[in-house]
Amino acid sequence: MSETLAAPSCPSACRAGSRGHRLTLWRRLSQVVMLGIIGQWSFYGIFRCPFVVPYLSCQSCPVVTCHGRILSMFWGFWLLLPLSAVLFGRAFCGWACPGGLVSQLMSLAAPFRLQRRSLVSRLAPYGKYLGLATALYVYFLLGQPRTNVPIRVGDFFGAVALTFEHAFPLWLWRTGVVLGLLALGLVLGNAWCRFACPTGSLLDIFRKLSIFRVYKTSACNDCNKCLRLCPMGTRPEEPNCTNCGDCLDACAVGAIGIGRKPQA
């Protein structure tokens, strides 16, 4: 990636053949590939993981059909997420997370998007830190509770139904909250990713430390065209920016770049 790639002036976002359009195509391809690689693990984590905080105790999981058991054998895999955060900030959310892809697809039907500057749009993203605090509390202080999960190799939906039938209240509460917030995305665009995801909040902490990013230059005049286009309702280098690059062609004065931000 080059040292600095300032966005050209472009009155319409994501024109065919433009840099932003090409980057969006690459991002969609990346999301589909990652869906094939870790998609099953993601959905098992919600519906079949016996632990209240999923994805963290795969080596102890009795569900042998979950890909997480395979991934847990390759400890190098777990270095990829923090490494991606150091290199690209929260790009995992916009380029690789299967849940993020589902949330984005659901948000296409959302009538409300909170893509304007307001007190609510500025404070709501901090709600995901409550999700992170809750996950840490359950994992460390409650000892990562584990529910009864039927060990079934075949029928996924039948196993899910039995899981819900036998699970204890805390597991049901966790699953209900996650599904409810995902469903909220049908009304308020990307609600889960923007306001509740614990992983997203953890990656957001590294956002300002990342080497490569989508950034604003000194030419920015706060027109907020990027904000009105952004599916996360934010601007480059601000909370919830996933470095997706959708805003690259939105700026009429070319104030959005991608790569290593030049030193002032």
Beta strands, then each sheet from edge to edge (+ up, - down):
strand 1: 4-6
strand 2: 213-216
strand 3: 256-259
sheet 1: 1+ 3- 2+
end
